[in-house]
Amino acid sequence: MIQVNRQSETAEWTFADIEKGQGRQFRGQVEVGKQVGVISYNETPLKKIILNGITTISTDFYAMGAKAAEFVRNKSTEHFATPFYLTLRESL
C-alpha cells in the first residue's frame, strides 16, 4: 500500500492500482526518504544501491522451510510466525 499525505488530502493505493493506471501521477521532483518512503520485501544486492539504499523487510526462508517440513512430518496444523529482518536505509 502506498500512502501519500498532503496538508489537504490523503491518497492510498496499491501497486496493482498503479499498474492499472488508477494511481495519481506525481508532478515535479519527489525526494525519496524525505517526501515519500520506500520499503521493499526481501533483500537483494541491488537494493543496497538503488536510491542510496532501499529499506527492506526480509523473510527468513530457511526457518520457514524447516518449520513447514516439521509441520508436514508431524501432521501439525498449528500457526507459526516466521522470523523477519528489517534493514533500514536512506529510503525512509
Sequence and secondary structure as in RCSB ss.txt:
>XXXX:A:sequence
MIQVNRQSETAEWTFADIEKGQGRQFRGQVEVGKQVGVISYNETPLKKIILNGITTISTDFYAMGAKAAEFVRNK
STEHFATPFYLTLRESL
>XXXX:A:secstr
 EEEE SS EEEE HHHHHTT S    S   BTTTB  EEES  GGGGTGGG  EEEEE HHHHHHHHHHHHHHT
        EEEE  TT 
